[in-house]
Amino acid sequence: MTTVPSSGSDGTDQLTPGTSCKQLLDDGHSVGDGVYWIDPDGGAHGNAFRALCDMTTDGGGWTLAENFVYSGAPGGVPGWCGAAAAGSDFSSLSNSFKLPDATINQLVTYGYRGHGSASQCYATPCDVDITLYWKADCTFSSTSRSAACDAAYRDSTFTTPSCGGTNSDNHWGLNSFSLGTSKEMTGP
């Protein structure tokens, strides 16, 4: 991933953030996948933050809302299962982080995309690499689940239901003990 150089256009620094990765893409400020400054509430820029934007997958405009790097147990990431932010650097794939639930819900306009992979599931080896999608009416919550989140899909057009049709508890199951790393995107 590349870091967007500061040149005065939207998303290049804290003083000129976009409201989302999708807005930056739609307004022609994308220079590809990378780190951009965003401020979802569009107000004072003191709360703007650096975010990883996927500007190419499934039409682009996706914001990385959480990144879980398995380090032994999910409980080892302070605040992971709460509604507040976990971690402070939302732009590094080498760190575990989660945007606040309210910010995640503010960013979603089209839906959610979750990806998880693992080579060790519980106490046995496995080979898991999965991407699932949820519609925007699914309200993201680290502490509970809305009924609209029960339908997961295998494609970004929401036409192919996942096996069983429902997700798992706790961040849709993508950061449970069964997965080594997970990324959840919110966006377009």
HELIX and SHEET records of a PDB file:
HELIX    1   1 CYS A   21  ASP A   26  1                                   6    
HELIX    2   2 HIS A   45  ASN A   47  5                                   3    
HELIX    3   3 THR A   57  GLY A   59  5                                   3    
HELIX    4   4 PRO A   74  GLY A   76  5                                   3    
HELIX    5   5 ASP A  101  LEU A  107  1                                   7    
HELIX    6   6 ALA A  147  ASP A  150  5                                   4    
HELIX    7   7 HIS A  171  GLY A  173  5                                   3    
SHEET    1   A 5 THR A   2  THR A   3  0                                        
SHEET    2   A 5 GLY A  34  ILE A  38  1                                        
SHEET    3   A 5 PHE A  49  ASP A  54 -1                                        
SHEET    4   A 5 TRP A  62  VAL A  69 -1                                        
SHEET    5   A 5 PHE A  97  LYS A  98 -1                                        
SHEET    1   B 7 THR A   2  THR A   3  0                                        
SHEET    2   B 7 GLY A  34  ILE A  38  1                                        
SHEET    3   B 7 PHE A  49  ASP A  54 -1                                        
SHEET    4   B 7 TRP A  62  VAL A  69 -1                                        
SHEET    5   B 7 THR A 181  GLY A 187 -1                                        
SHEET    6   B 7 GLY A 111  CYS A 121 -1                                        
SHEET    7   B 7 THR A 124  LYS A 135 -1                                        
END                                                                             
